[in-house]
Amino acid sequence: MLRSLGQRPVTGSENDPRVTGLRTAVSRLRRELAVLPADFPDRATAEDELAALAAMATHGVPEVPRLRGSLLLIAGAIGSVSALAGGLSDVRHAVELFGEPPRR
């Protein structure tokens, strides 16, 4: 199954419901952000990190620390935009399904 960017998921990841959920949540939030008419200072940061999350979900099971770092940047960038609260919540829940990062 080819993706819109011509990329294929890593074998096995297309069957992982966590990866599927992450792809769905990120796609929704990207669409909601794209149609939001308001401009805000950290919009580019949010767009960049959502693109990074989408790429991670396309290339197999993502690394938990990287997922959490992206989520933190996205939440900081759009956390105060109430119109995006539902989509952001979905992304947060999708990231949480991957569990906690390993303790050092």
C-alpha angles and dihedrals in degrees: 000000000000121000125222091263092051092254128131125216118246111268110275096017092090087064095048107102090206092059091045090050092049092050091050095047094046092047091052094049092046090053092047091049092047093056095042106112095201119095120212133178098256099041093110090052091053092047092049094049093046088052089050091051091049090051092048091052090050093053100055134272107352126228111261097224091052091047091051092046091053091046090052092051092047093048090049092049099047105014093110095050102097093194088066098045095102094049092045090051090052091052091048091052091047091052092047090059089069090064133225122325113254114273118244 
